[in-house]
């Protein structure tokens, strides 16, 4: 299978925000195990997802900027079937529905949004903040190949691995995506010190994945950290790997991962400040083309980021 160059490498794109935290805290929707794939089990859940995406698609249409439709599959890899009370076959069917829903939305917005990409979202096998027992790259490839295969057959156009905590798991995702002939973006999460949860520097992690895969990833991203935590990490990475970081999905909160885990109320941070920090980030790293949000962010945050970063 051959792939076309991803349009977000040529121009600025938006993507969505903190889907799970938005639905849980702002809309009162229960998501067991932080898994938004469960919404596809009911008509009301599907409607909530569609409404969520349409808000961002409307923003992209008004701004006349490309948009990446990221699937609600971050916590939908095979190990999560049992905790969610379903068989792997049932989970696979929900993943298929998550992708086909985005394919349909893309069709609806062709002509209104300049460019649209359907991305299959892959999350870590375990906890999004703690690398835990790190798999080998081969084991990670075998594990993630199942979910990536489900999404590929449903029609996704790329894979985005969100909240990767360690290099071997990222390598596995890259291998599985390459075997499906799909482009892939790898997004690492960083702690308050700007390093991966394993203690590795961002630039070193990117260099290691590129060295092992012939630089197969289309680009890299950072997510689930506040910009003040990773400004220096971006500068350091640029000296080692150039412009390989092309996307940012930042948290609204300045809190650490441990503090966020313990919270019972949402910390939305300051949308205007977050937007200004993104503007400063782009001034220093103009190759960053994909802008969205992560935990605590919603349409207001991404709208503010768009206002700050797409004007002038």
C-alpha positions in Angstrom: 0.0 0.0 0.0 1.3 3.5 -0.9 0.4 6.6 1.1 0.0 10.2 0.0 1.9 13.0 1.8 0.0 14.2 4.8 -1.4 17.7 4.2 -0.7 18.8 7.8 3.0 18.7 6.9 2.4 21.6 4.4 0.1 23.9 6.3 -1.3 24.6 9.7 -4.0 22.3 11.0 -6.2 22.2 14.1 -7.3 19.1 15.9 -9.7 18.6 18.9 -9.2 19.1 22.7 -9.3 16.9 25.8 -12.2 14.7 24.6 -12.5 12.6 27.8 -12.1 15.4 30.3 -14.5 17.6 28.4 -17.2 15.0 28.3 -16.7 13.9 31.9 -16.4 17.2 33.6 -18.2 19.7 31.3 -21.0 17.4 30.1 -21.5 15.0 33.0 -21.0 11.9 30.8 -19.5 8.8 32.5 -16.6 7.2 30.8 -15.5 4.0 32.5 -11.8 3.7 32.6 -11.5 7.0 30.8 -12.6 5.2 27.6 -14.6 7.2 25.2 -15.1 4.2 22.9 -17.9 3.2 25.2 -20.0 6.0 23.8 -20.4 4.1 20.6 -22.5 1.5 22.5 -25.6 3.8 22.5 -27.3 6.3 20.2 -27.1 9.0 22.8 -23.3 8.4 23.2 -22.8 8.6 19.5 -24.7 11.8 19.3 -22.6 13.3 22.1 -19.4 12.4 20.1 -20.8 13.8 16.9 -21.8 17.1 18.6 -18.3 17.3 20.1 -16.6 16.9 16.8 -19.0 19.3 15.0 -18.0 22.1 17.3 -14.4 21.8 16.3 -15.2 21.3 12.6 -17.2 24.5 12.8 -14.2 26.3 14.1 -12.0 24.9 11.3 -14.6 26.0 8.8 -14.8 29.5 10.1 -11.0 29.8 10.3 -10.6 28.0 6.9 -7.9 25.8 8.3 -7.3 22.0 8.0 -8.5 19.7 10.7 -7.4 16.3 11.9 -10.4 14.1 13.0 -8.9 12.0 15.9 -10.9 8.9 16.7 -12.3 8.1 20.2 -10.1 5.1 20.5 -7.3 6.2 22.8 -8.3 3.5 25.4 -9.6 0.9 23.0 -6.7 -1.6 22.5 -7.4 -5.3 23.2 -6.4 -5.3 26.9 -9.2 -2.9 27.7 -12.0 -5.1 26.4 -12.3 -7.2 29.6 -12.3 -4.2 32.1 -14.9 -2.5 29.9 -17.1 -5.7 30.0 -16.9 -6.7 26.4 -15.2 -9.3 24.2 -12.4 -8.3 21.9 -14.7 -8.8 18.9 -17.2 -6.3 20.5 -14.4 -3.9 21.1 -13.2 -4.2 17.5 -16.7 -3.4 16.2 -16.8 -0.3 18.3 -13.4 0.8 17.0 -14.7 0.2 13.5 -17.7 2.4 14.2 -15.5 5.1 15.7 -13.5 5.4 12.4 -16.5 5.1 10.1 -18.2 7.9 12.0 -15.2 10.2 11.3 -15.2 9.1 7.6 -18.8 10.2 7.4 -18.1 13.5 9.1 -15.3 14.1 6.7 -17.7 13.6 3.8 -20.1 16.0 5.4 -17.5 18.8 5.7 -15.7 18.5 2.4 -16.0 21.9 0.8 -16.4 23.6 4.1 -13.1 22.7 5.7 -10.1 23.1 3.4 -8.5 19.7 4.3 -9.5 16.8 6.6 -7.6 13.8 7.8 -9.1 10.8 9.6 -6.6 9.6 12.2 -6.8 6.4 14.2 -5.9 7.2 17.8 -3.7 4.7 19.7 -3.1 5.0 23.4 -0.6 3.2 25.6 -1.3 -0.4 26.5 -1.2 0.6 30.2 -1.4 3.8 32.2 -1.1 7.0 30.2 1.3 8.5 32.8 3.3 5.5 34.1 5.3 3.4 31.7 5.0 0.5 34.2 6.4 -2.8 32.8 7.8 -1.8 29.5 7.3 -4.2 26.6 9.9 -5.0 24.0 9.4 -3.3 20.7 8.4 -6.6 19.1 5.8 -7.3 21.8 4.4 -3.8 21.4 4.1 -4.2 17.6 2.2 -7.5 18.0 -0.1 -6.0 20.6 -0.9 -2.7 18.8 -1.2 -4.4 15.4 -4.6 -5.6 16.3 -6.2 -2.3 17.0 -4.3 -0.6 14.2 -5.6 -3.3 11.8 -9.2 -2.7 12.9 -8.8 1.0 12.2 -7.0 0.5 8.9 -9.7 -1.7 7.6 -12.4 0.8 8.7 -10.7 3.5 6.6 -8.5 5.7 8.7 -5.8 7.6 6.8 -3.1 7.7 9.4 -2.3 6.5 13.0 -1.5 8.9 15.8 -0.1 7.4 19.0 -1.1 9.7 21.9 0.6 9.8 25.3 3.4 7.5 24.6 5.6 7.1 27.7 8.5 5.1 26.4 10.5 4.4 23.2 9.9 0.6 22.8 6.2 1.0 22.8 6.4 3.9 20.3 8.6 1.6 18.1 6.0 -1.1 18.2 3.3 1.3 17.1 5.5 2.6 14.3 6.1 -1.0 13.1 2.4 -1.9 13.2 1.4 1.2 11.3 4.1 0.6 8.7 3.0 -3.0 8.2 -0.5 -1.6 7.5 1.0 0.9 5.0 -0.3 3.9 7.1 1.6 7.1 8.0 2.1 7.5 11.8 2.7 10.3 14.2 4.1 9.6 17.6 3.2 11.9 20.5 5.2 11.6 23.7 4.0 12.8 27.1 6.4 14.7 29.3 6.6 15.3 33.0 7.0 18.7 34.7 10.8 18.4 34.1 10.2 18.1 30.3 11.3 14.5 30.2 9.4 11.3 29.3 8.1 9.3 32.4 11.1 7.1 31.9 13.5 10.0 32.5 14.6 10.2 28.8 15.0 13.5 27.0 12.5 14.2 24.2 15.2 14.7 21.6 16.9 11.4 22.5 13.6 9.5 22.4 12.8 10.9 18.9 16.3 10.1 17.7 16.0 6.6 19.0 12.7 5.9 17.2 14.0 7.5 14.0 17.2 5.4 14.1 15.3 2.2 14.6 12.7 2.8 11.9 14.5 4.7 9.2 12.7 7.9 10.3 9.3 6.3 9.3 7.1 8.5 11.5 5.7 11.4 9.5 6.3 13.6 12.5 6.3 13.8 16.3 4.1 15.6 18.9 4.0 16.4 22.6 0.8 16.0 24.5 -0.6 15.9 28.1 1.7 18.5 29.6 1.5 22.2 30.0 3.7 24.4 27.7 5.7 25.8 30.6 6.9 22.2 31.3 8.3 21.5 27.8 9.5 24.8 26.3 13.1 23.9 27.1 12.5 20.3 25.9 11.4 21.6 22.5 14.5 23.8 22.3 16.7 20.9 23.2 15.0 18.5 20.8 15.4 20.9 17.9 19.2 20.9 18.4 19.2 17.1 18.1 16.5 16.2 15.6 15.6 19.5 13.9 12.0 20.1 13.0 10.7 16.6 13.8 8.2 17.9 16.4 5.3 19.2 14.4 2.3 19.0 16.7 1.3 20.1 20.2 -1.7 19.0 22.3 -1.1 20.7 25.7 -2.9 20.4 29.0 -4.8 23.3 30.3 -3.4 22.8 33.8 0.1 23.4 35.1 -0.3 20.5 37.5 1.8 17.3 37.4 0.4 14.0 36.2 0.2 12.8 39.8 -1.7 15.9 40.8 -4.1 15.5 37.9 -4.7 11.9 38.7 -5.8 12.9 42.2 -8.2 15.7 41.2 -11.9 15.4 41.5 -12.6 18.7 39.8 -11.4 20.0 36.5 -8.6 22.5 36.3 -9.3 24.5 33.0 -6.3 26.7 33.5 -6.4 30.0 31.7 -7.3 29.7 28.0 -5.9 33.1 27.1 -2.6 32.4 28.7 -2.4 29.0 27.1 -3.1 30.6 23.7 -0.3 33.1 24.2 2.1 30.4 25.2 1.3 28.6 22.0 2.0 31.8 20.0 5.4 32.1 21.7 6.0 28.4 21.0 5.3 28.9 17.3 7.6 32.0 17.2 10.4 29.7 18.4 9.4 26.6 16.5 7.5 27.7 13.3 7.5 24.1 11.9 4.8 23.1 14.4 1.7 22.7 12.3 -0.8 20.7 14.4 -2.5 22.5 17.2 -5.1 21.1 19.6 -5.5 20.3 23.3 -5.3 17.6 25.9 -6.6 17.2 29.5 -8.7 20.1 30.7 -9.0 21.8 27.3 -12.2 22.2 25.3 -13.5 24.2 22.3 -12.8 27.5 24.1 -9.1 26.7 24.6 -8.6 25.5 21.0 -10.6 28.6 19.7 -8.2 30.8 21.7 -5.2 29.0 20.3 -6.5 29.4 16.8 -7.1 33.1 17.4 -3.5 33.5 18.7 -1.8 31.3 16.1 -3.7 31.7 12.9 -3.9 35.5 12.8 -1.3 37.5 11.0 
